[in-house]
Amino acid sequence: MQALRGTREMQLLLPLSPASAGKDPHAPTRLGRVDLPILEGVAKVAVQGQRAYVTTFSRLRIVDIANPAAPQLVGSYSGFYSVAGTAVRGDRAFVVAQTDAVSPFYLFLIDVSNPAAPTLLSQTAGCQDPAYSPDRLAVSGDGTRAYVAASGCGTLEIFDTSNAVAPVLLGRYQPLDDGINPVNDVALAPDGKLYAGTALGVDLVDVSNPAAPVQLERVTPLASSAARVSRSASGLLMFFSYRQDGVATYAEDRMFSDGFDGH
């Protein structure tokens, strides 16, 4: 799924899945689109089942993609400012955003069981410095933990979201070299660990005790920063570095043992 800006409108493009259709992954085919107000812009897109959850600058919009040739807007929720992250688990949508230009960031949990009328479950404050907004969001598969990379504050915030109406901030991970190494991004790893993309590389962090996260190791892909980091189900890590203007991939099982296996 891809979001592109048109000349007069914002469009959500739904490309054909290469894996399911046996097509060339380098040449996906557009199946349909839904037009969104251009002044909103598209910030993030999350997909679950036959619905796409599109966060614009100030709204969460829910799109029915059961018929990809004719996607339909079915509902929306407003009340955000500068959305940084979106995820969906079951009937809950997770959104990280500010409420205005000078507010701290909040973790919003929204009930989307009725897509025509999403309702707010909770709004929990994270990093309290109003000058800084968050960067990225990761949510555990069962929806009981949310991890927010707040680069402006230099931290990774860990929330218990098992009670959707009253999430709790459990702890923060702050790289040992605080002040020069903010956390830019986060990706979940197996066995109670996660990857924190930082200005100095990628930290492998043990968060089994969220009140006291522990940095286990650090690697420096491309001898530069890890502005963005993601992990596939097969254990392939991908990093994007602003300084190198490129993307590198690494085999997870070799990263922290005998060096990189990347290209």
C-alpha positions in Angstrom: 0.0 0.0 0.0 1.3 3.4 -0.9 0.3 7.0 -0.4 1.1 9.5 -3.1 0.3 13.2 -3.5 -1.7 14.2 -6.6 -1.7 17.5 -8.2 -5.1 18.5 -6.8 -5.8 15.8 -4.2 -4.4 13.3 -1.8 -4.7 9.7 -3.1 -4.4 6.4 -1.4 -3.1 3.9 -4.0 -3.6 0.1 -3.4 -1.0 -1.8 -5.4 -1.5 -5.5 -6.3 0.2 -7.9 -3.9 3.1 -9.5 -5.9 3.3 -12.5 -3.7 -0.4 -13.5 -4.1 -0.6 -12.7 -7.8 2.8 -14.0 -9.0 3.7 -10.6 -10.3 7.0 -8.9 -10.5 7.6 -7.2 -7.1 9.4 -4.3 -8.9 6.3 -3.5 -10.9 3.1 -3.6 -8.7 -0.2 -2.9 -10.4 -2.6 -0.3 -9.0 -6.0 -1.8 -8.3 -7.8 1.3 -7.0 -7.6 4.5 -5.0 -9.5 6.6 -2.6 -9.3 10.4 -2.6 -8.5 12.3 0.6 -8.6 16.0 1.3 -5.3 17.5 0.2 -5.0 19.7 3.2 -4.9 16.7 5.5 -2.0 14.9 3.9 -1.3 11.2 4.5 1.0 10.5 7.5 0.8 6.8 8.1 -1.0 3.7 6.8 -1.7 0.5 8.7 -3.6 -2.5 7.3 -5.5 -5.2 9.1 -7.8 -7.6 7.3 -10.0 -5.8 4.8 -9.5 -2.4 6.3 -6.8 0.3 5.9 -6.3 2.7 8.8 -5.0 6.0 7.3 -3.7 8.7 9.7 -3.6 12.1 8.1 -2.2 15.2 9.8 -5.2 15.5 12.1 -7.5 12.5 11.6 -7.7 8.7 11.6 -9.6 7.6 8.5 -10.8 4.0 8.0 -11.0 2.7 4.5 -12.8 -0.5 3.5 -10.6 -2.3 1.0 -12.6 -5.5 0.6 -13.1 -4.5 -3.0 -9.6 -3.1 -3.8 -10.9 -1.7 -7.1 -13.3 0.5 -5.2 -12.1 1.3 -1.7 -14.5 3.2 0.4 -14.1 5.6 3.3 -16.3 4.3 6.1 -15.4 6.3 9.2 -13.0 8.8 10.8 -11.8 10.2 14.1 -10.3 13.6 14.6 -8.3 15.3 17.3 -4.7 14.9 16.4 -1.8 17.2 15.4 1.3 16.0 13.6 0.8 12.2 13.7 4.0 10.2 14.0 2.9 6.5 14.2 -0.1 4.2 13.6 -0.8 0.6 14.4 -3.8 -1.6 14.7 -4.3 -4.7 16.9 -7.8 -6.3 16.9 -10.4 -3.6 17.6 -7.8 -1.1 18.8 -6.0 1.5 16.8 -2.8 3.0 18.3 -1.9 6.5 17.3 1.1 8.6 18.5 0.6 12.3 17.9 0.5 15.8 19.5 -2.8 17.6 20.2 -1.4 20.9 19.0 1.9 22.6 18.0 3.1 23.1 21.6 1.7 19.9 23.3 3.8 16.9 24.4 3.1 13.7 22.5 0.3 11.4 23.5 -0.5 7.7 22.9 -4.1 7.5 21.7 -6.0 4.2 21.8 -9.1 4.2 19.7 -11.9 1.6 19.6 -12.5 0.8 15.9 -14.9 -2.1 16.4 -17.5 0.0 14.7 -15.5 1.5 11.8 -18.3 4.0 11.1 -18.0 5.6 14.6 -14.5 5.2 16.1 -14.3 6.2 19.7 -11.5 7.3 22.0 -10.5 4.9 24.7 -7.6 6.7 26.2 -5.0 9.5 25.7 -1.7 8.9 27.6 1.1 11.4 27.8 4.6 10.4 26.9 7.7 12.7 26.6 6.7 15.9 28.3 8.9 18.4 26.5 6.5 20.3 24.2 9.3 21.3 21.9 9.7 17.7 20.7 7.5 15.3 18.9 7.8 11.5 18.6 9.2 9.7 15.6 8.0 6.1 15.5 5.6 3.5 17.1 5.8 -0.3 17.5 3.1 -2.4 19.1 3.4 -6.0 20.3 1.4 -8.7 18.5 -1.1 -9.0 21.3 -1.5 -5.3 21.7 -0.4 -5.2 25.4 2.8 -3.2 24.9 3.5 0.0 22.9 6.9 1.4 22.2 7.4 5.0 21.1 10.7 6.4 19.8 10.8 10.0 20.9 14.0 11.3 19.3 13.6 14.8 20.5 13.7 13.6 24.2 16.3 11.0 23.3 14.3 8.2 24.7 12.3 5.1 23.9 9.0 5.1 25.9 7.4 1.8 27.0 3.7 1.6 27.7 1.5 -1.2 29.2 -1.6 -1.1 27.0 -3.3 -4.2 28.4 -6.0 -2.0 29.9 -7.0 0.1 26.9 -8.8 2.7 28.9 -5.8 3.3 31.2 -2.4 2.6 29.7 0.6 3.0 31.9 4.1 4.3 31.2 6.3 1.5 32.4 9.7 2.8 31.7 12.1 4.5 29.3 15.2 3.3 27.4 17.9 6.0 27.1 21.1 5.2 25.3 24.2 5.4 27.5 25.6 8.3 25.5 22.6 10.5 26.3 22.6 13.9 24.6 24.3 12.9 21.4 22.4 9.7 20.5 18.6 10.0 20.4 16.4 7.0 19.6 15.0 7.5 16.0 13.1 4.3 15.5 12.1 1.0 17.0 11.5 -2.5 15.7 10.4 -5.6 17.8 12.7 -8.6 18.1 12.0 -12.0 19.6 12.4 -13.0 23.3 11.6 -9.8 25.0 14.0 -7.7 23.0 13.8 -4.9 20.5 16.0 -2.9 18.1 16.4 0.8 18.7 17.6 2.8 15.7 19.8 5.6 17.1 22.1 8.3 15.8 25.1 6.1 16.5 23.8 2.8 15.2 21.3 0.0 16.2 21.0 -1.0 19.8 19.8 -4.5 20.8 17.8 -3.8 24.0 16.4 -6.3 26.5 13.0 -5.0 27.6 11.8 -8.0 29.6 11.9 -5.7 32.6 10.4 -2.6 31.0 11.1 -0.5 34.1 14.8 -1.1 33.6 15.7 -1.7 29.9 19.2 -3.0 29.2 21.4 -2.3 26.2 22.9 -5.6 25.2 24.9 -4.7 22.2 25.3 -2.0 19.5 26.2 -2.2 15.8 26.8 0.6 13.4 25.4 -0.1 10.0 27.1 1.7 7.2 29.4 3.3 9.8 26.6 5.8 10.3 23.2 6.5 12.0 20.2 4.2 11.8 17.4 6.7 11.0 14.9 4.0 10.4 15.0 0.3 11.2 12.6 -2.6 10.4 12.5 -6.3 10.9 10.9 -8.9 8.7 9.3 -12.1 10.0 12.3 -14.1 8.7 14.7 -12.0 10.7 16.0 -9.7 8.0 16.8 -6.2 9.3 16.7 -3.2 7.1 18.3 0.2 7.9 18.0 3.6 6.3 20.7 6.1 7.0 20.3 9.8 6.3 24.1 10.2 6.1 24.6 7.5 3.6 21.4 8.1 1.6 20.8 4.4 1.2 19.2 1.3 2.6 21.1 -1.7 3.8 19.9 -5.2 4.8 21.5 -7.5 7.3 20.9 -11.1 8.5 19.7 -10.9 12.1 21.4 -14.1 13.2 24.8 -12.7 12.3 24.6 -9.1 13.3 25.6 -9.5 16.9 27.9 -12.6 16.5 30.4 -12.6 13.7 29.7 -9.3 12.0 27.4 -8.1 9.2 26.0 -10.2 6.5 24.6 -7.3 4.5 24.4 -5.6 1.1 
